[in-house]
């Protein structure tokens, strides 16, 4: 199977379900599948959802009524990890490592950085070119180093 994300909600969600099933059954995984499984491991609250393929693919989440979309949330973790691995924007990898040294826990570090990422994406929607401002995003992350990052 070739893992491929798309704009199709079902195939995107199926990638999470299949990676988690492979993890649970000790099956070989592609690097992206392993990254997905690692993110899912951090979120035991989503394990039961991912164990039922049909529900995971079809369920709608009403964020206006306080239902967080787990696929969006875990996708933000994956986006962040891809940024750290590729060091884009330049400096994000070092900031991540410094925050990790300070907090000693990957999950709250990622959540604090995801707040900056979410703000950056929200601002990008309002920009004429629709592109995130990488420098503003990095500046937000660097502010976390100057302050005590929130523990989510």
TIDRENNU-354298 format. One record per residue: residue number from 1; residue in three letters; x, y, z of N, C-alpha, C, CB in turn. Coordinates in Angstrom, 2 decimals, decimal comma, padded with zeros to 5 digits, m for minus. Glycine has a CB too. Example, Ala and Ser with C-alpha at 12.3 -4.5 7.8 and 13.67 -1.06 7.14 Angstrom:
REM TIDRENNU-354298
- 1/ala/013,19/m005,69/007,80/012,30/m004,50/007,80/013,20/m003,30/007,80/011,31/m004,47/009,05 .
- 2/ser/012,85/m002,25/007,08/013,67/m001,06/007,14/012,90/000,03/007,87/014,08/m000,60/005,72 .
***
This chain:
REM TIDRENNU-354298
- 1/unk/000,84/m001,19/000,00/000,00/000,00/000,00/000,88/001,24/000,00/m000,95/000,00/001,21 .
- 2/unk/000,57/002,16/m000,85/001,28/003,43/m000,89/000,47/004,44/m000,09/001,51/003,92/m002,37 .
- 3/unk/001,06/004,94/000,99/000,37/005,91/001,83/000,40/007,26/001,13/001,02/005,99/003,24 .
- 4/unk/m000,78/007,84/001,01/m000,87/009,12/000,34/m002,00/009,92/000,97/m001,09/008,95/m001,19 .
- 5/unk/m001,67/011,13/001,40/m002,71/012,01/001,90/m003,33/012,73/000,72/m002,14/013,02/002,94 .
- 6/unk/m004,58/013,10/000,89/m005,26/013,86/m000,14/m006,23/014,80/000,54/m005,98/012,93/m001,16 .
- 7/unk/m006,95/015,54/m000,26/m007,98/016,41/000,30/m009,25/015,63/000,60/m008,28/017,55/m000,66 .
- 8/unk/m009,25/014,34/000,31/m010,39/013,51/000,58/m010,40/013,12/002,05/m010,38/012,26/m000,32 .
- 9/unk/m011,42/013,54/002,76/m011,52/013,30/004,20/m011,42/011,81/004,53/m012,82/013,86/004,73 .
- 10/unk/m012,10/010,98/003,76/m012,11/009,55/004,06/m010,73/008,92/003,93/m013,08/008,83/003,14 .
- 11/unk/m010,00/009,26/002,88/m008,67/008,66/002,70/m007,70/009,20/003,75/m008,14/008,93/001,28 .
- 12/unk/m007,85/010,45/004,11/m007,01/011,05/005,16/m007,23/010,31/006,48/m007,32/012,56/005,32 .
- 13/unk/m008,49/010,12/006,85/m008,82/009,44/008,09/m008,42/007,97/008,03/m010,31/009,57/008,39 .
- 14/unk/m008,60/007,35/006,88/m008,24/005,95/006,72/m006,74/005,75/006,97/m008,62/005,45/005,31 .
- 15/unk/m005,92/006,72/006,58/m004,48/006,63/006,82/m004,19/006,52/008,31/m003,74/007,84/006,22 .
- 16/unk/m004,94/007,27/009,14/m004,76/007,19/010,59/m005,20/005,82/011,12/m005,56/008,30/011,29 .
- 17/unk/m006,37/005,38/010,67/m006,89/004,09/011,13/m005,94/002,96/010,75/m008,29/003,83/010,52 .
- 18/unk/m005,48/002,95/009,52/m004,61/001,86/009,06/m003,25/001,88/009,77/m004,41/001,95/007,55 .
- 19/unk/m002,70/003,07/009,97/m001,41/003,15/010,68/m001,58/002,64/012,11/m000,88/004,61/010,69 .
- 20/unk/m002,68/003,00/012,76/m002,90/002,56/014,13/m003,12/001,04/014,18/m004,10/003,28/014,73 .
- 21/unk/m003,86/000,51/013,23/m004,06/m000,94/013,18/m002,74/m001,67/012,96/m005,06/m001,31/012,06 .
- 22/unk/m001,91/m001,15/012,10/m000,59/m001,76/011,88/000,24/m001,72/013,16/000,16/m001,05/010,74 .
- 23/unk/000,19/m000,61/013,86/000,92/m000,47/015,13/000,45/m001,52/016,13/000,73/000,95/015,71 .
- 24/unk/m000,86/m001,65/016,24/m001,43/m002,60/017,20/m001,10/m004,06/016,86/m002,93/m002,42/017,26 .
- 25/unk/m000,88/m004,33/015,59/m000,61/m005,70/015,13/000,85/m005,93/014,80/m001,46/m006,01/013,93 .
- 26/unk/001,71/m004,99/015,20/003,16/m005,11/014,97/003,50/m005,41/013,52/003,74/m006,21/015,85 .
- 27/unk/002,81/m004,75/012,61/003,07/m004,91/011,18/004,07/m003,85/010,73/001,77/m004,82/010,36 .
- 28/unk/004,82/m004,15/009,68/005,76/m003,15/009,17/005,03/m001,91/008,67/006,62/m003,75/008,03 .
- 29/unk/005,69/m000,76/008,86/005,09/000,51/008,46/006,07/001,35/007,67/004,59/001,29/009,67 .
- 30/unk/005,52/002,16/006,81/006,31/003,18/006,12/006,60/004,29/007,12/005,55/003,73/004,85 .
- 31/unk/007,61/005,12/006,85/007,96/006,19/007,81/006,79/007,11/008,18/009,07/007,04/007,23 .
- 32/unk/005,96/007,48/007,21/004,83/008,35/007,53/003,81/007,61/008,40/004,15/008,85/006,23 .
- 33/unk/003,61/006,34/008,13/002,71/005,55/008,97/003,24/005,48/010,40/002,52/004,13/008,40 .
- 34/unk/004,54/005,34/010,55/005,14/005,29/011,89/004,95/006,62/012,60/006,64/004,93/011,80 .
- 35/unk/005,12/007,71/011,87/004,90/009,03/012,46/003,45/009,17/012,92/005,25/010,15/011,43 .
- 36/unk/002,51/008,73/012,10/001,09/008,78/012,48/000,87/007,95/013,74/000,20/008,26/011,32 .
- 37/unk/001,39/006,72/013,75/001,20/005,84/014,91/001,82/006,45/016,17/001,82/004,46/014,64 .
- 38/unk/002,96/007,10/016,03/003,60/007,74/017,19/002,71/008,86/017,74/004,98/008,31/016,79 .
- 39/unk/002,08/009,61/016,85/001,18/010,68/017,29/m000,06/010,09/017,95/000,78/011,59/016,09 .
- 40/unk/m000,59/009,03/017,37/m001,77/008,38/017,97/m001,44/007,86/019,37/m002,28/007,22/017,06 .
- 41/unk/m000,23/007,32/019,55/000,17/006,81/020,87/000,08/007,90/021,93/001,61/006,26/020,81 .
- 42/unk/000,36/009,14/021,54/000,29/010,26/022,48/m001,14/010,61/022,88/000,96/011,47/021,87 .
- 43/unk/m002,12/010,02/022,19/m003,52/010,40/022,39/m004,40/009,18/022,68/m004,04/011,14/021,16 .
- 44/unk/m004,28/008,62/023,87/m005,10/007,45/024,20/m006,60/007,73/024,13/m004,75/006,95/025,59 .
- 45/unk/m006,97/008,98/024,25/m008,39/009,34/024,17/m008,97/009,09/022,78/m008,57/010,81/024,55 .
- 46/unk/m008,13/008,90/021,77/m008,61/008,65/020,41/m008,50/007,18/020,00/m007,83/009,51/019,43 .
- 47/unk/m007,90/006,35/020,82/m007,66/004,95/020,45/m008,95/004,22/020,13/m006,94/004,24/021,57 .
- 48/unk/m009,97/004,36/020,96/m011,21/003,63/020,71/m011,87/004,08/019,42/m012,18/003,81/021,88 .
- 49/unk/m011,79/005,36/019,11/m012,34/005,85/017,84/m011,65/005,17/016,66/m012,19/007,38/017,74 .
- 50/unk/m010,33/005,07/016,71/m009,58/004,51/015,60/m009,73/002,99/015,48/m008,12/004,86/015,74 .
- 51/unk/m010,23/002,37/016,50/m010,44/000,93/016,44/m011,69/000,56/015,66/m010,53/000,36/017,83 .
- 52/unk/m012,57/001,51/015,43/m013,77/001,27/014,63/m013,65/002,08/013,33/m015,07/001,67/015,41 .
- 53/unk/m013,21/001,41/012,29/m012,91/002,09/011,02/m014,10/002,89/010,51/m012,50/001,07/009,97 .
- 54/unk/m015,26/002,32/010,48/m016,44/002,98/009,93/m016,77/004,26/010,70/m017,65/002,03/009,94 .
- 55/unk/m016,77/004,17/012,02/m017,07/005,34/012,85/m016,01/006,41/012,65/m017,15/004,95/014,34 .
- 56/unk/m014,75/006,01/012,64/m013,66/006,98/012,50/m013,78/007,75/011,18/m012,31/006,27/012,57 .
- 57/unk/m014,15/007,05/010,14/m014,22/007,69/008,82/m015,47/008,57/008,69/m014,22/006,64/007,73 .
- 58/unk/m016,57/008,14/009,27/m017,84/008,84/009,03/m018,19/009,91/010,06/m018,94/007,85/008,99 .
- 59/unk/m017,63/009,84/011,25/m018,05/010,74/012,34/m017,77/012,20/012,01/m017,35/010,35/013,64 .
- 60/unk/m018,76/013,03/012,27/m018,60/014,47/012,16/m018,34/015,03/013,55/m019,85/015,14/011,51 .
- 61/unk/m017,52/016,05/013,63/m017,18/016,67/014,91/m017,62/018,12/014,85/m015,64/016,56/015,21 .
- 62/unk/m018,43/018,51/015,81/m018,98/019,86/015,86/m018,16/020,69/016,84/m020,48/019,85/016,27 .
- 63/unk/m017,16/021,38/016,31/m016,28/022,17/017,17/m017,02/023,32/017,84/m015,12/022,71/016,37 .
- 64/unk/m018,10/023,79/017,22/m018,89/024,85/017,84/m019,52/024,37/019,15/m019,98/025,34/016,87 .
- 65/unk/m019,72/023,05/019,26/m020,28/022,48/020,48/m019,22/021,78/021,32/m021,40/021,51/020,15 .
- 66/unk/m017,96/022,16/021,14/m016,89/021,65/021,97/m016,32/020,30/021,57/m017,36/021,57/023,34 .
- 67/unk/m016,68/019,78/020,41/m016,13/018,51/019,95/m014,90/018,78/019,11/m017,18/017,70/019,16 .
- 68/unk/m013,75/018,48/019,66/m012,51/018,67/018,90/m012,38/017,58/017,85/m011,28/018,67/019,85 .
- 69/unk/m011,97/017,95/016,67/m011,75/016,98/015,60/m010,39/016,32/015,85/m011,80/017,66/014,18 .
- 70/unk/m010,38/015,04/016,22/m009,11/014,39/016,54/m008,17/014,28/015,34/m009,37/013,00/017,09 .
- 71/unk/m008,72/014,21/014,15/m007,88/014,09/012,96/m007,18/015,41/012,66/m008,71/013,65/011,75 .
- 72/unk/m007,87/016,51/012,88/m007,23/017,82/012,73/m006,14/017,98/013,78/m008,28/018,96/012,85 .
- 73/unk/m006,48/017,62/015,01/m005,53/017,76/016,12/m004,27/016,93/015,86/m006,18/017,32/017,45 .
- 74/unk/m004,46/015,67/015,52/m003,29/014,81/015,27/m002,55/015,25/014,01/m003,72/013,34/015,14 .
- 75/unk/m003,27/015,76/013,03/m002,64/016,29/011,83/m001,75/017,49/012,13/m003,69/016,68/010,81 .
- 76/unk/m002,15/018,29/013,11/m001,31/019,43/013,53/m000,01/018,91/014,15/m002,07/020,34/014,55 .
- 77/unk/m000,10/017,85/014,94/001,12/017,24/015,50/002,04/016,78/014,38/000,76/016,04/016,43 .
- 78/unk/001,48/016,14/013,37/002,27/015,63/012,25/002,90/016,78/011,48/001,40/014,77/011,31 .
- 79/unk/002,14/017,81/011,23/002,68/018,99/010,53/003,86/019,57/011,31/001,58/020,06/010,35 .
- 80/unk/003,67/019,69/012,61/004,73/020,23/013,46/005,98/019,35/013,39/004,25/020,36/014,91 .
- 81/unk/005,81/018,04/013,48/006,97/017,14/013,45/007,67/017,20/012,09/006,54/015,70/013,76 .
- 82/unk/006,91/017,34/011,02/007,53/017,49/009,69/008,33/018,78/009,62/006,46/017,47/008,58 .
- 83/unk/007,83/019,85/010,25/008,57/021,11/010,28/009,86/020,94/011,07/007,70/022,23/010,91 .
- 84/unk/009,79/020,26/012,19/010,98/020,07/013,03/012,01/019,23/012,28/010,60/019,38/014,38 .
- 85/unk/011,56/018,16/011,64/012,48/017,28/010,90/013,17/018,03/009,77/011,72/016,07/010,34 .
- 86/unk/012,40/018,86/009,06/012,97/019,58/007,91/013,56/020,94/008,30/011,89/019,79/006,85 .
- 87/unk/013,38/021,34/009,56/013,81/022,65/010,06/013,28/023,78/009,18/015,33/022,72/010,13 .
- 88/unk/011,98/023,72/008,93/011,34/024,78/008,18/010,13/025,27/008,95/010,93/024,30/006,78 .
- 89/unk/010,10/026,50/009,31/011,09/027,53/009,01/012,40/027,29/009,77/010,53/028,90/009,35 .
- 90/unk/013,46/027,79/009,18/014,79/027,63/009,78/014,77/028,14/011,22/015,86/028,38/008,95 .
- 91/unk/015,23/027,30/012,13/015,26/027,65/013,54/014,20/026,92/014,35/015,08/029,13/013,69 .
- 92/unk/013,20/026,33/013,69/012,12/025,66/014,42/012,64/024,41/015,13/010,97/025,29/013,45 .
- 93/unk/013,58/023,72/014,51/014,15/022,51/015,11/014,88/022,84/016,41/015,12/021,83/014,11 .
- 94/unk/015,69/023,87/016,39/016,42/024,28/017,60/015,45/024,74/018,68/017,42/025,40/017,27 .
- 95/unk/014,44/025,49/018,31/013,45/025,96/019,30/012,73/024,77/019,92/012,44/026,92/018,64 .
- 96/unk/012,38/023,79/019,10/011,72/022,58/019,61/012,61/021,86/020,62/011,37/021,63/018,45 .
- 97/unk/013,87/021,69/020,26/014,80/021,00/021,17/014,97/021,76/022,49/016,18/020,82/020,50 .
- 98/unk/015,03/023,07/022,41/015,18/023,87/023,63/013,94/023,78/024,51/015,47/025,33/023,27 .
- 99/unk/012,77/023,82/023,88/011,54/023,67/024,65/011,44/022,28/025,27/010,31/023,94/023,76 .
- 100/unk/011,86/021,28/024,52/011,84/019,91/025,03/012,79/019,75/026,22/012,22/018,93/023,91 .
- 101/unk/013,95/020,39/026,13/014,89/020,36/027,26/014,27/021,01/028,48/016,22/021,07/026,88 .
- 102/unk/013,55/022,09/028,28/012,95/022,81/029,41/011,77/022,04/030,01/012,49/024,20/028,96 .
- 103/unk/010,87/021,55/029,18/009,65/020,92/029,70/009,79/019,42/029,93/008,52/021,17/028,75 .
- 104/unk/010,76/018,79/029,27/011,01/017,36/029,45/009,82/016,48/029,08/011,39/017,09/030,88 .
- 105/unk/008,94/016,98/028,23/007,77/016,20/027,83/007,33/016,66/026,44/006,60/016,35/028,86 .
- 106/unk/007,41/015,75/025,49/007,12/016,06/024,10/005,71/016,62/023,89/007,31/014,83/023,26 .
- 107/unk/004,74/016,03/024,56/003,35/016,39/024,27/003,03/017,85/024,59/002,43/015,49/025,04 .
- 108/unk/003,34/018,36/025,79/003,06/019,78/026,04/003,90/020,73/025,19/003,27/020,09/027,48 .
- 109/unk/005,09/020,31/024,82/005,91/021,14/023,92/005,18/021,30/022,59/007,33/020,52/023,71 .
- 110/unk/004,73/020,18/022,06/004,04/020,23/020,77/002,75/021,03/020,86/003,74/018,82/020,27 .
- 111/unk/002,01/020,88/021,95/000,77/021,64/022,08/001,04/023,14/022,16/000,00/021,18/023,32 .
- 112/unk/002,06/023,53/022,88/002,39/024,95/022,96/002,77/025,48/021,57/003,55/025,20/023,97 .
- 113/unk/003,57/024,72/020,85/003,98/025,14/019,50/002,79/025,11/018,55/005,10/024,24/018,97 .
- 114/unk/001,87/024,18/018,74/000,69/024,09/017,88/m000,21/025,31/018,05/m000,10/022,83/018,19 .
- 115/unk/m000,20/025,92/019,23/m000,94/027,17/019,39/m000,41/028,23/018,43/m000,86/027,69/020,86 .
- 116/unk/000,91/028,29/018,31/001,52/029,24/017,36/001,20/028,85/015,93/003,05/029,29/017,57 .
- 117/unk/001,28/027,57/015,63/000,98/027,09/014,28/m000,47/027,39/013,92/001,25/025,58/014,18 .
- 118/unk/m001,38/027,13/014,84/m002,79/027,42/014,59/m003,04/028,90/014,32/m003,63/026,98/015,76 .
- 119/unk/m002,39/029,76/015,10/m002,52/031,20/014,88/m001,97/031,58/013,51/m001,78/031,98/015,99 .
- 120/unk/m000,85/030,99/013,14/m000,24/031,27/011,85/m001,17/030,86/010,70/001,10/030,54/011,73 .
- 121/unk/m001,79/029,71/010,83/m002,71/029,25/009,78/m003,96/030,12/009,73/m003,10/027,78/010,03 .
- 122/unk/m004,44/030,54/010,89/m005,60/031,41/010,94/m005,29/032,74/010,25/m006,05/031,64/012,40 .
- 123/unk/m004,12/033,30/010,56/m003,70/034,56/009,93/m003,52/034,40/008,42/m002,39/035,07/010,58 .
- 124/unk/m003,01/033,24/008,00/m002,78/033,00/006,56/m004,09/033,05/005,78/m002,11/031,64/006,35 .
- 125/unk/m005,17/032,64/006,39/m006,47/032,67/005,72/m006,91/034,10/005,43/m007,52/031,96/006,56 .
- 126/unk/m006,36/035,04/006,15/m006,74/036,44/005,98/m005,77/037,20/005,08/m006,81/037,12/007,33 .
- 127/unk/m004,69/036,55/004,69/m003,70/037,19/003,83/m004,12/037,05/002,37/m002,29/036,58/004,05 .
- 128/unk/m003,83/038,06/001,55/m004,20/037,97/000,13/m003,59/036,76/m000,58/m003,77/039,24/m000,58 .
- 129/unk/m002,37/036,39/m000,22/m001,74/035,24/m000,89/m002,07/033,91/m000,21/m000,23/035,44/m000,93 .
- 130/unk/m002,68/033,96/000,97/m003,08/032,75/001,68/m001,93/031,95/002,28/m003,83/031,89/000,77 .
- 131/unk/m000,73/032,50/002,24/000,45/031,78/002,73/000,75/032,21/004,17/001,67/032,04/001,82 .
- 132/unk/001,14/031,24/005,00/001,53/031,59/006,37/002,80/032,43/006,38/001,73/030,32/007,21 .
- 133/unk/002,88/033,31/007,34/004,08/034,12/007,55/005,02/033,31/008,45/003,73/035,52/008,19 .
- 134/unk/006,00/032,66/007,84/006,90/031,77/008,58/007,66/032,50/009,67/007,87/031,10/007,63 .
- 135/unk/008,04/033,74/009,41/008,81/034,49/010,41/007,95/034,85/011,61/009,40/035,76/009,78 .
- 136/unk/006,69/035,21/011,37/005,79/035,51/012,49/005,54/034,24/013,31/004,44/036,10/011,98 .
- 137/unk/005,41/033,12/012,63/005,22/031,84/013,31/006,44/031,51/014,16/004,96/030,71/012,28 .
- 138/unk/007,63/031,62/013,59/008,84/031,33/014,34/008,99/032,29/015,52/010,08/031,42/013,42 .
- 139/unk/008,64/033,54/015,33/008,71/034,53/016,41/007,80/034,12/017,56/008,33/035,94/015,89 .
- 140/unk/006,61/033,62/017,24/005,68/033,15/018,27/006,29/031,98/019,04/004,33/032,72/017,63 .
- 141/unk/006,91/031,04/018,32/007,53/029,89/018,97/008,69/030,34/019,85/008,02/028,86/017,93 .
- 142/unk/009,48/031,28/019,36/010,61/031,76/020,14/010,16/032,48/021,41/011,47/032,70/019,29 .
- 143/unk/008,98/033,11/021,38/008,43/033,74/022,58/008,17/032,70/023,66/007,14/034,50/022,24 .
- 144/unk/007,85/031,47/023,23/007,63/030,40/024,20/008,90/030,15/025,01/007,19/029,10/023,50 .
- 145/unk/010,05/030,32/024,37/011,32/030,13/025,06/011,56/031,23/026,09/012,48/030,09/024,05 .
- 146/unk/011,08/032,43/025,79/011,28/033,56/026,70/010,33/033,51/027,89/011,09/034,86/025,95 .
- 147/unk/009,21/032,82/027,71/008,19/032,71/028,76/008,08/031,26/029,19/006,81/033,24/028,28 .
- 148/unk/007,24/030,99/030,13/006,92/029,61/030,48/005,81/029,16/029,56/006,51/029,47/031,99 .
- 149/unk/006,10/028,19/028,67/005,05/027,74/027,76/003,91/027,09/028,54/005,63/026,75/026,73 .
- 150/unk/002,69/027,28/028,04/001,56/026,65/028,74/001,67/025,13/028,65/000,20/027,13/028,13 .
- 151/unk/001,23/024,47/029,70/001,18/022,99/029,71/m000,25/022,59/029,44/001,70/022,38/031,08 .
- 152/unk/m000,47/021,99/028,28/m001,82/021,58/027,87/m002,16/020,25/028,48/m001,95/021,51/026,35 .
***
